[in-house]
């Protein structure tokens, strides 16, 4: 899958890549990026050193987003 989503997890929002969708349980398995700074002008996103693969309920999927190519590695 090449879908990207904004999700709520543990009272924070994250940008993540969808790994799998479970239509029976209405959840998505997502691996998330973390912010490197709290100020927007200094903020970058990076993969976690120990990636979390989270099952997120549909009601916690905030939006489907279009990725910016060339910025993530």
N, C-alpha and C positions, 0 to 999 in steps of 0.2 A: 504494500500500500504506500501511496505517496501523499496521503492526506495529513494536513497539519491542523491542529485545533488549539484553542485557548480553553483551559480547564481550571476549575476550582478544586483545590486539594488542600486540606489542613488549613482552611481559612485564608489561603493565598491563591492567586491565579498564576498559572504557568503556561508557557508555550510548549507544545509537544507534538511529536510525530506519532501517528496512529500505527500500531503494529498489528492489531487484530481487532475484529468486531464480533461480539457475541450477540446475535439477534434474539436469542432465547432469553438471556438475562438482561438485554438492553443495556450493555456496557461496552466500553472500548478499552483495549489495552494500549497504554500510551507511555512513551518514554519522554521525559521532560528536560528542558533546558533551564539553567538557573541564571539569574541576573548577577553581574559582577560588581554592581554598585547600586546604591539606593537613589542617587540623583539621576534624573532622566538624561541629562546631557553627557554624563560619564558612563552610562549603562551599556554593557555589552552582554550578549547571551553566550553561554558555553554549556557543553555537555557536562554532566556530573562525572566525577572521577569514578564513582561506583554507580552506574546508571540504575535508576529506579524504573521498573516496569510496573506501572500501576493500572489496576482495573478501575475505571472511572464510570460511575452511573451516568446515564444519558442526561439527567437533569443537571449534572455538573459540567456538561460540555457547554461552554459559553458561546463559542463561535467556531466556524470553520474558517481558516485563514489561508491566504495565498502566500507561499514562501517567497522570500527574496533570494534569487539565485546569486551565487558568487560570494555570499557573506558567511555562510556556515561551513565549517570544516570539521 
